[in-house]
């Protein structure tokens, strides 16, 4: 195993948690086989330059997260039924392809109310000062594990067309199409965020853990913005994939996203 060195001055996170992140990535990448024991406590302690007590705490956390099974006298084994195997997504236009796994996810609406639009939301949705919006916060889980937290804002004329119950049971895209007569386009961007204490508690992760952040503005056929979405994803439970093909340009050959026969769906 590659030798790791951890300097507390470079990273204030607890040693066991930093080692946990390294081992979790290796597990999810398939570095350790499910039918073979992982390196033992002494080997891991030597590899990371820490005490066996630190490694023991790390392995305990891996087991608590459902990533490994610890068998007395036999060692530590990667679970063969990992619930935290990342689910695939894509970048063609919408966040989640629910046509593929929608029936296996569960949505809980944590907040559903109407309020005066915050300044930035009013600007993005092109509302007048004092404009009212529907705000909804949804937590989505897979096999009992929360993996995304989405906050949406819709102009009142759109939001009043569907209920909290419908937002729980129906796909948002379906509701937006029904409310507006048709969705024509969306613009989204992907960044990274750190989990604040409230988000960390909801997503069952450590405070400060990295999150994938996707922000999208949806427009109707008349190019009017009808929805603003900000979704936070656990990168250990969700990943994006993108097919690329080459294209010749005056500057040379470049990569570009491949065309798909049909667009994926939304969160």
ChimeraX attribute file (.defattr): number of C-alpha atoms within 10 A of each C-alpha:
attribute: neighborCount
match mode: 1-to-1
recipient: residues
	/A:1	8
	/A:2	6
	/A:3	9
	/A:4	13
	/A:5	10
	/A:6	13
	/A:7	8
	/A:8	10
	/A:9	7
	/A:10	7
	/A:11	10
	/A:12	9
	/A:13	11
	/A:14	11
	/A:15	18
	/A:16	19
	/A:17	17
	/A:18	15
	/A:19	20
	/A:20	19
	/A:21	15
	/A:22	11
	/A:23	18
	/A:24	17
	/A:25	12
	/A:26	12
	/A:27	22
	/A:28	17
	/A:29	11
	/A:30	11
	/A:31	11
	/A:32	16
	/A:33	13
	/A:34	17
	/A:35	10
	/A:36	12
	/A:37	17
	/A:38	19
	/A:39	15
	/A:40	14
	/A:41	19
	/A:42	13
	/A:43	14
	/A:44	21
	/A:45	17
	/A:46	14
	/A:47	15
	/A:48	18
	/A:49	14
	/A:50	18
	/A:51	14
	/A:52	16
	/A:53	12
	/A:54	19
	/A:55	25
	/A:56	17
	/A:57	16
	/A:58	21
	/A:59	22
	/A:60	17
	/A:61	16
	/A:62	22
	/A:63	17
	/A:64	11
	/A:65	16
	/A:66	15
	/A:67	22
	/A:68	24
	/A:69	19
	/A:70	17
	/A:71	10
	/A:72	7
	/A:73	6
	/A:74	10
	/A:75	14
	/A:76	21
	/A:77	21
	/A:78	23
	/A:79	17
	/A:80	12
	/A:81	11
	/A:82	14
	/A:83	16
	/A:84	19
	/A:85	15
	/A:86	17
	/A:87	18
	/A:88	15
	/A:89	19
	/A:90	17
	/A:91	17
	/A:92	17
	/A:93	16
	/A:94	20
	/A:95	19
	/A:96	20
	/A:97	17
	/A:98	16
	/A:99	11
	/A:100	12
	/A:101	12
	/A:102	16
	/A:103	9
	/A:104	11
	/A:105	15
	/A:106	17
	/A:107	19
	/A:108	17
	/A:109	18
	/A:110	13
	/A:111	12
	/A:112	17
	/A:113	12
	/A:114	16
	/A:115	13
	/A:116	15
	/A:117	23
	/A:118	14
	/A:119	13
	/A:120	9
	/A:121	19
	/A:122	20
	/A:123	12
	/A:124	13
	/A:125	22
	/A:126	14
	/A:127	16
	/A:128	11
	/A:129	12
	/A:130	12
	/A:131	17
	/A:132	20
	/A:133	26
	/A:134	20
	/A:135	21
	/A:136	20
	/A:137	18
	/A:138	21
	/A:139	21
	/A:140	20
	/A:141	18
	/A:142	19
	/A:143	11
	/A:144	11
	/A:145	16
	/A:146	22
	/A:147	26
	/A:148	25
	/A:149	23
	/A:150	20
	/A:151	19
	/A:152	21
	/A:153	27
	/A:154	25
	/A:155	23
	/A:156	18
	/A:157	13
	/A:158	19
	/A:159	24
	/A:160	13
	/A:161	13
	/A:162	15
	/A:163	11
	/A:164	16
	/A:165	11
	/A:166	12
	/A:167	18
	/A:168	16
	/A:169	12
	/A:170	13
	/A:171	16
	/A:172	18
	/A:173	17
	/A:174	14
	/A:175	19
	/A:176	22
	/A:177	16
	/A:178	14
	/A:179	18
	/A:180	17
	/A:181	11
	/A:182	16
	/A:183	21
	/A:184	13
	/A:185	15
	/A:186	17
	/A:187	12
	/A:188	16
	/A:189	12
	/A:190	14
	/A:191	10
	/A:192	13
	/A:193	15
	/A:194	16
	/A:195	22
	/A:196	13
	/A:197	13
	/A:198	10
	/A:199	19
	/A:200	18
	/A:201	12
	/A:202	14
	/A:203	20
	/A:204	14
	/A:205	18
	/A:206	15
	/A:207	14
	/A:208	14
	/A:209	16
	/A:210	19
	/A:211	22
	/A:212	20
	/A:213	20
	/A:214	19
	/A:215	18
	/A:216	19
	/A:217	20
	/A:218	22
	/A:219	21
	/A:220	19
	/A:221	13
	/A:222	11
	/A:223	12
	/A:224	16
	/A:225	20
	/A:226	25
	/A:227	25
	/A:228	22
	/A:229	20
	/A:230	18
	/A:231	21
	/A:232	26
	/A:233	23
	/A:234	23
	/A:235	18
	/A:236	18
	/A:237	19
	/A:238	17
	/A:239	15
	/A:240	14
	/A:241	11
	/A:242	12
	/A:243	13
	/A:244	12
	/A:245	10
	/A:246	11
	/A:247	11
	/A:248	10
	/A:249	8
	/A:250	5
	/A:251	6
	/A:252	7
	/A:253	10
	/A:254	11
	/A:255	11
	/A:256	13
	/A:257	13
	/A:258	12
	/A:259	11
	/A:260	9
	/A:261	6
	/A:262	7
	/A:263	13
	/A:264	18
	/A:265	21
	/A:266	16
	/A:267	18
